[in-house]
Amino acid sequence: MDLATAAVDPVQSAEGEEMYDLFRRPQGRSRPRPDERAVIESARTGELDIDGKAVVTYAWGSGERPVLLVHGWESRASRYAKLITRLLELGYSPVSFDAPGHGESEGDSTTLVEYRAIIARLQGAHGDFEAVVGHSFGVLATFLSLPEGLRTDRIVAISSVPDFAYLVDSFCAHMALGPQLQDEICRRLERDLYPGEDMWTRFSVLHHASHVRVPLLLIHDENDEAVGAEQAEWIVGAFEGRARLVVTRRLGHRRILGAPRVVDEIAGFVTGTDPAHTERKAADPAYTERKAADPAYTERKAADPADTERKAADPAQPERKAADPTQTDRKAEVTAR
């Protein structure tokens, strides 16, 4: 993406308008699956007003030891059903929501800014979280919320989107859009969807890596069809020993959420009973684990709020691989999940 070109604001073409609209809207609203219904129906539901849209929230348990679950694009809170059941068994109180344009909430679309506002409201209602679990777009929203006051002891990042620029690049690669149309989309995003936001810098997990002091568990499938597995490798490397990466096989981008081994990993990490800093001998050929321990790592001081933010185009940052046009981007898919 040419960020300098994106700063210019010529007339929007009809095709550019169409692609912008396709990018920003979920292509279908998913419904609860049969094995999710009992869990979602057992929740205490609430409602938040976010930019005039009614956002449905969910809470389970006694309210003690809350764990926030943040769903991804074209998804919904019910996709965490198996994890919710396990957390309840362990004495935690899961909290979640359907973002605008998703699940049972109003609207036809949402933004990272709306996610951030919802997370802030839930923090105010439930207090500090024992852990935050995010999936895909929800991971990006989680990291964006940390400088705004989100407080948690641990973070789980599943199928992590590394930054907002990756989403745009992947979408444009999948749709085979040329530089001019991509620039048109970028201008519309800056002007209409995220006015006044430093989206190319701050909407990034990598940008916030040096600020985050809590343990991080990354889980990513090597066959993820929406976000390449190499993205998780770069993220875990940016955390220099403060993160652990678990790589699964044959689960893809979405089935990974309900996989028993993934639920086990998250439960162990949240409770602190998982031997995260010792080598495991995994006999299961469908499951491998990698760690990014850096013996030379020394604790860095918390970032100064006045610290100059880095630009996404900084050549010092790892170069992302161009998205494979044959892979289905989470924005371009048109089937509801």
DRENFIBA-839708 format. One record per residue (C-alpha): chain; y, x, z. Coordinates in steps of 0.25 Angstrom, whole numbers, always signed. Layout:
! DRENFIBA-839708
<r chaine="A" v="Y" u="X" w="Z"/>
...
END
This chain:
! DRENFIBA-839708
<r chaine="A" v="+0" u="+0" w="+0"/>
<r chaine="A" v="+14" u="+5" w="-4"/>
<r chaine="A" v="+22" u="+2" w="+9"/>
<r chaine="A" v="+35" u="+7" w="+2"/>
<r chaine="A" v="+33" u="-3" w="-10"/>
<r chaine="A" v="+29" u="-14" w="+0"/>
<r chaine="A" v="+43" u="-13" w="+6"/>
<r chaine="A" v="+49" u="-18" w="-7"/>
<r chaine="A" v="+51" u="-33" w="-9"/>
<r chaine="A" v="+51" u="-38" w="-23"/>
<r chaine="A" v="+47" u="-51" w="-28"/>
<r chaine="A" v="+33" u="-56" w="-24"/>
<r chaine="A" v="+24" u="-60" w="-36"/>
<r chaine="A" v="+15" u="-72" w="-37"/>
<r chaine="A" v="+3" u="-64" w="-35"/>
<r chaine="A" v="+9" u="-56" w="-24"/>
<r chaine="A" v="+12" u="-69" w="-17"/>
<r chaine="A" v="-3" u="-74" w="-19"/>
<r chaine="A" v="-9" u="-61" w="-14"/>
<r chaine="A" v="+0" u="-61" w="-2"/>
<r chaine="A" v="-4" u="-75" w="+2"/>
<r chaine="A" v="-18" u="-71" w="+0"/>
<r chaine="A" v="-17" u="-59" w="+9"/>
<r chaine="A" v="-10" u="-66" w="+21"/>
<r chaine="A" v="-18" u="-79" w="+22"/>
<r chaine="A" v="-33" u="-80" w="+27"/>
<r chaine="A" v="-41" u="-85" w="+16"/>
<r chaine="A" v="-49" u="-96" w="+23"/>
<r chaine="A" v="-50" u="-100" w="+38"/>
<r chaine="A" v="-63" u="-97" w="+44"/>
<r chaine="A" v="-70" u="-107" w="+53"/>
<r chaine="A" v="-79" u="-104" w="+66"/>
<r chaine="A" v="-93" u="-101" w="+62"/>
<r chaine="A" v="-105" u="-109" w="+69"/>
<r chaine="A" v="-108" u="-98" w="+79"/>
<r chaine="A" v="-93" u="-97" w="+83"/>
<r chaine="A" v="-90" u="-111" w="+86"/>
<r chaine="A" v="-96" u="-112" w="+100"/>
<r chaine="A" v="-88" u="-100" w="+104"/>
<r chaine="A" v="-75" u="-104" w="+98"/>
<r chaine="A" v="-76" u="-118" w="+103"/>
<r chaine="A" v="-78" u="-113" w="+117"/>
<r chaine="A" v="-65" u="-106" w="+117"/>
<r chaine="A" v="-52" u="-111" w="+124"/>
<r chaine="A" v="-42" u="-113" w="+113"/>
<r chaine="A" v="-27" u="-111" w="+113"/>
<r chaine="A" v="-16" u="-111" w="+103"/>
<r chaine="A" v="-4" u="-102" w="+100"/>
<r chaine="A" v="+8" u="-104" w="+91"/>
<r chaine="A" v="+9" u="-92" w="+82"/>
<r chaine="A" v="+21" u="-94" w="+72"/>
<r chaine="A" v="+19" u="-109" w="+72"/>
<r chaine="A" v="+4" u="-108" w="+70"/>
<r chaine="A" v="-6" u="-113" w="+80"/>
<r chaine="A" v="-16" u="-101" w="+84"/>
<r chaine="A" v="-29" u="-105" w="+91"/>
<r chaine="A" v="-33" u="-96" w="+102"/>
<r chaine="A" v="-47" u="-95" w="+109"/>
<r chaine="A" v="-51" u="-90" w="+123"/>
<r chaine="A" v="-64" u="-89" w="+130"/>
<r chaine="A" v="-68" u="-85" w="+144"/>
<r chaine="A" v="-61" u="-85" w="+157"/>
<r chaine="A" v="-49" u="-78" w="+152"/>
<r chaine="A" v="-53" u="-65" w="+159"/>
<r chaine="A" v="-55" u="-52" w="+151"/>
<r chaine="A" v="-49" u="-58" w="+138"/>
<r chaine="A" v="-53" u="-52" w="+125"/>
<r chaine="A" v="-45" u="-55" w="+112"/>
<r chaine="A" v="-52" u="-57" w="+99"/>
<r chaine="A" v="-43" u="-56" w="+86"/>
<r chaine="A" v="-49" u="-61" w="+73"/>
<r chaine="A" v="-47" u="-56" w="+59"/>
<r chaine="A" v="-42" u="-62" w="+46"/>
<r chaine="A" v="-49" u="-75" w="+41"/>
<r chaine="A" v="-56" u="-75" w="+54"/>
<r chaine="A" v="-55" u="-82" w="+68"/>
<r chaine="A" v="-58" u="-81" w="+83"/>
<r chaine="A" v="-72" u="-87" w="+82"/>
<r chaine="A" v="-77" u="-75" w="+74"/>
<r chaine="A" v="-77" u="-68" w="+88"/>
<r chaine="A" v="-87" u="-79" w="+93"/>
<r chaine="A" v="-98" u="-69" w="+96"/>
<r chaine="A" v="-89" u="-59" w="+103"/>
<r chaine="A" v="-82" u="-70" w="+111"/>
<r chaine="A" v="-96" u="-74" w="+116"/>
<r chaine="A" v="-99" u="-60" w="+121"/>
<r chaine="A" v="-86" u="-58" w="+127"/>
<r chaine="A" v="-87" u="-71" w="+135"/>
<r chaine="A" v="-101" u="-66" w="+140"/>
<r chaine="A" v="-94" u="-53" w="+145"/>
<r chaine="A" v="-84" u="-60" w="+152"/>
<r chaine="A" v="-72" u="-59" w="+143"/>
<r chaine="A" v="-62" u="-69" w="+138"/>
<r chaine="A" v="-61" u="-69" w="+123"/>
<r chaine="A" v="-48" u="-73" w="+117"/>
<r chaine="A" v="-45" u="-76" w="+102"/>
<r chaine="A" v="-37" u="-84" w="+92"/>
<r chaine="A" v="-37" u="-89" w="+77"/>
<r chaine="A" v="-26" u="-82" w="+70"/>
<r chaine="A" v="-16" u="-91" w="+62"/>
<r chaine="A" v="-23" u="-95" w="+49"/>
<r chaine="A" v="-37" u="-93" w="+55"/>
<r chaine="A" v="-47" u="-101" w="+63"/>
<r chaine="A" v="-41" u="-113" w="+70"/>
<r chaine="A" v="-27" u="-108" w="+70"/>
<r chaine="A" v="-15" u="-113" w="+61"/>
<r chaine="A" v="-9" u="-106" w="+49"/>
<r chaine="A" v="-14" u="-101" w="+36"/>
<r chaine="A" v="-12" u="-86" w="+39"/>
<r chaine="A" v="-8" u="-76" w="+50"/>
<r chaine="A" v="-2" u="-62" w="+52"/>
<r chaine="A" v="-4" u="-50" w="+61"/>
<r chaine="A" v="+9" u="-54" w="+68"/>
<r chaine="A" v="+3" u="-68" w="+72"/>
<r chaine="A" v="-10" u="-61" w="+77"/>
<r chaine="A" v="-1" u="-52" w="+85"/>
<r chaine="A" v="+6" u="-64" w="+91"/>
<r chaine="A" v="-7" u="-71" w="+94"/>
<r chaine="A" v="-13" u="-59" w="+101"/>
<r chaine="A" v="+0" u="-58" w="+110"/>
<r chaine="A" v="-1" u="-72" w="+114"/>
<r chaine="A" v="-15" u="-71" w="+118"/>
<r chaine="A" v="-12" u="-58" w="+126"/>
<r chaine="A" v="-2" u="-66" w="+133"/>
<r chaine="A" v="-11" u="-77" w="+136"/>
<r chaine="A" v="-24" u="-69" w="+140"/>
<r chaine="A" v="-18" u="-56" w="+145"/>
<r chaine="A" v="-23" u="-42" w="+141"/>
<r chaine="A" v="-36" u="-42" w="+133"/>
<r chaine="A" v="-49" u="-34" w="+137"/>
<r chaine="A" v="-51" u="-32" w="+123"/>
<r chaine="A" v="-46" u="-36" w="+109"/>
<r chaine="A" v="-56" u="-38" w="+98"/>
<r chaine="A" v="-50" u="-39" w="+83"/>
<r chaine="A" v="-56" u="-41" w="+70"/>
<r chaine="A" v="-50" u="-36" w="+57"/>
<r chaine="A" v="-36" u="-42" w="+56"/>
<r chaine="A" v="-37" u="-45" w="+71"/>
<r chaine="A" v="-38" u="-30" w="+74"/>
<r chaine="A" v="-25" u="-27" w="+67"/>
<r chaine="A" v="-19" u="-38" w="+74"/>
<r chaine="A" v="-24" u="-33" w="+87"/>
<r chaine="A" v="-18" u="-19" w="+85"/>
<r chaine="A" v="-5" u="-25" w="+81"/>
<r chaine="A" v="-4" u="-33" w="+94"/>
<r chaine="A" v="-7" u="-21" w="+103"/>
<r chaine="A" v="+8" u="-15" w="+102"/>
<r chaine="A" v="+13" u="-29" w="+105"/>
<r chaine="A" v="+6" u="-30" w="+118"/>
<r chaine="A" v="-9" u="-33" w="+116"/>
<r chaine="A" v="-16" u="-27" w="+128"/>
<r chaine="A" v="-31" u="-25" w="+128"/>
<r chaine="A" v="-41" u="-15" w="+134"/>
<r chaine="A" v="-49" u="-14" w="+121"/>
<r chaine="A" v="-49" u="-17" w="+106"/>
<r chaine="A" v="-60" u="-20" w="+97"/>
<r chaine="A" v="-57" u="-19" w="+82"/>
<r chaine="A" v="-67" u="-25" w="+72"/>
<r chaine="A" v="-66" u="-23" w="+57"/>
<r chaine="A" v="-52" u="-18" w="+59"/>
<r chaine="A" v="-41" u="-19" w="+49"/>
<r chaine="A" v="-33" u="-6" w="+50"/>
<r chaine="A" v="-20" u="-11" w="+46"/>
<r chaine="A" v="-12" u="-21" w="+38"/>
<r chaine="A" v="-10" u="-12" w="+26"/>
<r chaine="A" v="-26" u="-12" w="+25"/>
<r chaine="A" v="-26" u="-27" w="+24"/>
<r chaine="A" v="-16" u="-27" w="+13"/>
<r chaine="A" v="-22" u="-15" w="+5"/>
<r chaine="A" v="-36" u="-22" w="+6"/>
<r chaine="A" v="-31" u="-35" w="+2"/>
<r chaine="A" v="-24" u="-29" w="-10"/>
<r chaine="A" v="-36" u="-20" w="-14"/>
<r chaine="A" v="-45" u="-32" w="-13"/>
<r chaine="A" v="-36" u="-41" w="-22"/>
<r chaine="A" v="-34" u="-29" w="-31"/>
<r chaine="A" v="-19" u="-30" w="-30"/>
<r chaine="A" v="-10" u="-20" w="-36"/>
<r chaine="A" v="+1" u="-12" w="-28"/>
<r chaine="A" v="+12" u="-22" w="-32"/>
<r chaine="A" v="+5" u="-34" w="-26"/>
<r chaine="A" v="+1" u="-27" w="-14"/>
<r chaine="A" v="+16" u="-23" w="-12"/>
<r chaine="A" v="+20" u="-38" w="-13"/>
<r chaine="A" v="+10" u="-42" w="-3"/>
<r chaine="A" v="+15" u="-31" w="+7"/>
<r chaine="A" v="+29" u="-36" w="+5"/>
<r chaine="A" v="+26" u="-50" w="+8"/>
<r chaine="A" v="+18" u="-46" w="+20"/>
<r chaine="A" v="+30" u="-38" w="+25"/>
<r chaine="A" v="+40" u="-48" w="+22"/>
<r chaine="A" v="+33" u="-61" w="+25"/>
<r chaine="A" v="+21" u="-59" w="+34"/>
<r chaine="A" v="+25" u="-47" w="+43"/>
<r chaine="A" v="+40" u="-46" w="+42"/>
<r chaine="A" v="+46" u="-36" w="+51"/>
<r chaine="A" v="+32" u="-30" w="+54"/>
<r chaine="A" v="+28" u="-16" w="+52"/>
<r chaine="A" v="+15" u="-21" w="+46"/>
<r chaine="A" v="+11" u="-8" w="+38"/>
<r chaine="A" v="+12" u="+0" w="+51"/>
<r chaine="A" v="+9" u="-8" w="+63"/>
<r chaine="A" v="-1" u="-17" w="+58"/>
<r chaine="A" v="-11" u="-6" w="+59"/>
<r chaine="A" v="-23" u="-3" w="+69"/>
<r chaine="A" v="-21" u="+12" w="+65"/>
<r chaine="A" v="-6" u="+11" w="+68"/>
<r chaine="A" v="-9" u="+6" w="+82"/>
<r chaine="A" v="-20" u="+16" w="+85"/>
<r chaine="A" v="-13" u="+26" w="+93"/>
<r chaine="A" v="-6" u="+15" w="+102"/>
<r chaine="A" v="-20" u="+9" w="+106"/>
<r chaine="A" v="-25" u="+14" w="+119"/>
<r chaine="A" v="-37" u="+5" w="+121"/>
<r chaine="A" v="-51" u="+7" w="+116"/>
<r chaine="A" v="-54" u="+2" w="+102"/>
<r chaine="A" v="-68" u="-3" w="+96"/>
<r chaine="A" v="-68" u="-4" w="+81"/>
<r chaine="A" v="-79" u="-11" w="+74"/>
<r chaine="A" v="-81" u="-11" w="+59"/>
<r chaine="A" v="-92" u="-14" w="+49"/>
<r chaine="A" v="-94" u="-4" w="+39"/>
<r chaine="A" v="-96" u="-15" w="+29"/>
<r chaine="A" v="-83" u="-22" w="+32"/>
<r chaine="A" v="-79" u="-28" w="+19"/>
<r chaine="A" v="-64" u="-31" w="+23"/>
<r chaine="A" v="-60" u="-18" w="+31"/>
<r chaine="A" v="-66" u="-5" w="+27"/>
<r chaine="A" v="-74" u="+2" w="+39"/>
<r chaine="A" v="-66" u="+14" w="+37"/>
<r chaine="A" v="-54" u="+7" w="+43"/>
<r chaine="A" v="-61" u="+7" w="+56"/>
<r chaine="A" v="-64" u="+22" w="+55"/>
<r chaine="A" v="-49" u="+25" w="+53"/>
<r chaine="A" v="-45" u="+16" w="+65"/>
<r chaine="A" v="-55" u="+22" w="+74"/>
<r chaine="A" v="-50" u="+36" w="+70"/>
<r chaine="A" v="-36" u="+32" w="+73"/>
<r chaine="A" v="-40" u="+28" w="+88"/>
<r chaine="A" v="-45" u="+43" w="+90"/>
<r chaine="A" v="-56" u="+40" w="+100"/>
<r chaine="A" v="-51" u="+27" w="+106"/>
<r chaine="A" v="-59" u="+18" w="+96"/>
<r chaine="A" v="-74" u="+16" w="+93"/>
<r chaine="A" v="-79" u="+11" w="+80"/>
<r chaine="A" v="-91" u="+3" w="+78"/>
<r chaine="A" v="-96" u="+2" w="+64"/>
<r chaine="A" v="-105" u="-10" w="+60"/>
<r chaine="A" v="-113" u="-13" w="+47"/>
<r chaine="A" v="-115" u="-25" w="+38"/>
<r chaine="A" v="-106" u="-34" w="+47"/>
<r chaine="A" v="-93" u="-34" w="+38"/>
<r chaine="A" v="-79" u="-38" w="+42"/>
<r chaine="A" v="-82" u="-51" w="+48"/>
<r chaine="A" v="-97" u="-52" w="+53"/>
<r chaine="A" v="-94" u="-40" w="+62"/>
<r chaine="A" v="-87" u="-49" w="+72"/>
<r chaine="A" v="-100" u="-57" w="+76"/>
<r chaine="A" v="-110" u="-45" w="+75"/>
<r chaine="A" v="-118" u="-44" w="+88"/>
<r chaine="A" v="-116" u="-28" w="+88"/>
<r chaine="A" v="-101" u="-30" w="+86"/>
<r chaine="A" v="-100" u="-40" w="+98"/>
<r chaine="A" v="-108" u="-30" w="+106"/>
<r chaine="A" v="-99" u="-19" w="+103"/>
<r chaine="A" v="-86" u="-27" w="+106"/>
<r chaine="A" v="-92" u="-32" w="+119"/>
<r chaine="A" v="-96" u="-18" w="+124"/>
<r chaine="A" v="-82" u="-13" w="+120"/>
<r chaine="A" v="-75" u="-24" w="+127"/>
<r chaine="A" v="-83" u="-23" w="+140"/>
<r chaine="A" v="-82" u="-7" w="+140"/>
<r chaine="A" v="-98" u="-7" w="+141"/>
<r chaine="A" v="-100" u="-1" w="+127"/>
<r chaine="A" v="-101" u="+14" w="+127"/>
<r chaine="A" v="-90" u="+16" w="+117"/>
<r chaine="A" v="-89" u="+31" w="+119"/>
<r chaine="A" v="-103" u="+35" w="+118"/>
<r chaine="A" v="-112" u="+37" w="+106"/>
<r chaine="A" v="-122" u="+26" w="+103"/>
<r chaine="A" v="-135" u="+27" w="+96"/>
<r chaine="A" v="-135" u="+14" w="+88"/>
<r chaine="A" v="-149" u="+11" w="+83"/>
<r chaine="A" v="-144" u="-1" w="+75"/>
<r chaine="A" v="-142" u="+4" w="+60"/>
<r chaine="A" v="-132" u="-7" w="+58"/>
<r chaine="A" v="-122" u="-2" w="+68"/>
<r chaine="A" v="-115" u="+11" w="+70"/>
<r chaine="A" v="-104" u="+16" w="+79"/>
<r chaine="A" v="-94" u="+26" w="+77"/>
<r chaine="A" v="-84" u="+32" w="+87"/>
<r chaine="A" v="-71" u="+39" w="+84"/>
<r chaine="A" v="-70" u="+48" w="+97"/>
<r chaine="A" v="-60" u="+59" w="+96"/>
<r chaine="A" v="-63" u="+70" w="+107"/>
<r chaine="A" v="-49" u="+76" w="+103"/>
<r chaine="A" v="-42" u="+63" w="+106"/>
<r chaine="A" v="-31" u="+63" w="+117"/>
<r chaine="A" v="-24" u="+51" w="+122"/>
<r chaine="A" v="-11" u="+48" w="+115"/>
<r chaine="A" v="+1" u="+42" w="+122"/>
<r chaine="A" v="+4" u="+28" w="+119"/>
<r chaine="A" v="+12" u="+26" w="+107"/>
<r chaine="A" v="+27" u="+25" w="+110"/>
<r chaine="A" v="+33" u="+12" w="+105"/>
<r chaine="A" v="+43" u="+19" w="+98"/>
<r chaine="A" v="+33" u="+27" w="+90"/>
<r chaine="A" v="+35" u="+26" w="+75"/>
<r chaine="A" v="+25" u="+18" w="+69"/>
<r chaine="A" v="+17" u="+24" w="+57"/>
<r chaine="A" v="+17" u="+18" w="+44"/>
<r chaine="A" v="+4" u="+13" w="+38"/>
<r chaine="A" v="+6" u="+22" w="+26"/>
<r chaine="A" v="+7" u="+35" w="+35"/>
<r chaine="A" v="-1" u="+45" w="+28"/>
<r chaine="A" v="-6" u="+50" w="+41"/>
<r chaine="A" v="-14" u="+37" w="+43"/>
<r chaine="A" v="-28" u="+37" w="+37"/>
<r chaine="A" v="-28" u="+31" w="+23"/>
<r chaine="A" v="-35" u="+18" w="+21"/>
<r chaine="A" v="-45" u="+16" w="+11"/>
<r chaine="A" v="-41" u="+6" w="+0"/>
<r chaine="A" v="-48" u="-7" w="+2"/>
<r chaine="A" v="-60" u="-9" w="-7"/>
<r chaine="A" v="-57" u="-20" w="-16"/>
<r chaine="A" v="-71" u="-25" w="-16"/>
<r chaine="A" v="-70" u="-28" w="-1"/>
<r chaine="A" v="-65" u="-42" w="+4"/>
<r chaine="A" v="-52" u="-40" w="+11"/>
<r chaine="A" v="-51" u="-50" w="+23"/>
<r chaine="A" v="-38" u="-56" w="+17"/>
<r chaine="A" v="-44" u="-58" w="+3"/>
<r chaine="A" v="-56" u="-65" w="+7"/>
<r chaine="A" v="-55" u="-80" w="+4"/>
<r chaine="A" v="-67" u="-85" w="+12"/>
<r chaine="A" v="-65" u="-91" w="+26"/>
<r chaine="A" v="-72" u="-84" w="+37"/>
END
